[in-house]
Amino acid sequence: MVTDFFKVSNLFLYERKLDNFLLLQKSESPIQIYFLDVDGCKKVASENNWQANFTISINEILENTDVCAVAEFNQRLAHWTQISFGGAYVAEIDKKIRVDSKSAYLHGIYTEKDFRKMGIASAVMEKVSAYLLERGISRLYILVDSRNPSMLRVVAKAGFKRIGAIKLTKIGKLKLYRRKGKISDFLESK
Ligand SMILES: CC(C)(COP(=O)(O)OP(=O)(O)OC[C@H]1O[C@@H](n2cnc3c(N)ncnc32)[C@H](O)[C@@H]1OP(=O)(O)O)[C@@H](O)C(=O)NCCC(=O)NCCS
């Protein structure tokens, strides 16, 4: 379960500046990546029984989420990444960073077990970067568990740099807030 990971953990905060980002298009890729608003995410989650991956409800999962990037591999739902923007920040690290309207926070990243180690998370990371850059976002933030080598390598490969760490004893202490941003602007060309 994805949520088990966060019960007792040290989380590293990573940042990626997108200013010089170059998108590497993989034309023959069987991976299709879509960007959905919260209602779209709920629909996709219920149609694919995605809820079975989690111990909490889909409403809790999507709290503070603006957009989901979902990836299909051979027409099966394979990956899910949540994006918060419009002034998202993580409470515990608020003094270290304050994410402004040109920043986004990625969370809830999950590749279905059958589809791991195929490069899907990395491909989504690239598409998400391009999608956000087109919409005026120039920085991405992500928190990764220190005991998650696979994800640590995904973020390193994607060009994220470690800028801090926080200690958690349970998921309830991690609070993500956001100001209401111009969500319609972000979704208009989806
Ligand atoms: C972490 C997680 C999202 C990675 O997803 P993924 O789609 O498997 O990621 P990728 O395939 O892009 O990369 C993972 C590994 O596959 C390897 N890989 C990528 N393409 C590959 C290919 N074509 N053939 C073989 N291996 C490949 C990568 O090198 C990487 O290997 P490493 O872990 O030894 O460095 C996934 O394991 C997961 O959902 N874990 C549970 C939830 C979780 O921890 N989420 C992260 C919260 S921040």
The ligand as an ORCA input file, in Angstrom:
! r2SCAN-3c Opt
* xyz 0 1
  C       8.515      4.584     -7.003
  C       7.642      4.221     -8.193
  C       6.602      5.325     -8.423
  C       8.541      4.095     -9.426
  O       7.709      3.884    -10.545
  P       8.248      3.162    -11.884
  O       7.230      3.448    -12.933
  O       8.580      1.772    -11.597
  O       9.579      4.006    -12.143
  P      10.577      3.865    -13.391
  O      10.290      2.630    -14.126
  O      10.579      5.156    -14.128
  O      11.950      3.755    -12.642
  C      12.108      2.779    -11.624
  C      13.222      1.840    -11.952
  O      13.017      1.171    -13.184
  C      14.216      1.244    -13.963
  N      13.837      1.227    -15.355
  C      13.312      2.230    -16.076
  N      13.104      1.840    -17.344
  C      13.468      0.545    -17.391
  C      13.445     -0.427    -18.415
  N      13.023     -0.138    -19.649
  N      13.877     -1.669    -18.113
  C      14.305     -1.974    -16.882
  N      14.336     -1.091    -15.853
  C      13.929      0.148    -16.118
  C      14.808      2.537    -13.545
  O      16.191      2.580    -13.839
  C      14.570      2.476    -12.099
  O      15.461      1.537    -11.559
  P      16.073      1.732    -10.153
  O      14.919      1.807     -9.192
  O      16.929      0.546     -9.960
  O      16.806      3.017    -10.294
  C       6.933      2.833     -7.983
  O       7.892      1.888     -7.583
  C       5.822      2.884     -6.945
  O       4.681      3.179     -7.296
  N       6.140      2.608     -5.663
  C       5.156      2.646     -4.598
  C       4.671      4.063     -4.319
  C       5.803      5.026     -4.084
  O       6.774      4.722     -3.432
  N       5.627      6.255     -4.616
  C       6.597      7.317     -4.498
  C       6.142      8.302     -3.466
  S       7.150      9.771     -3.513
*
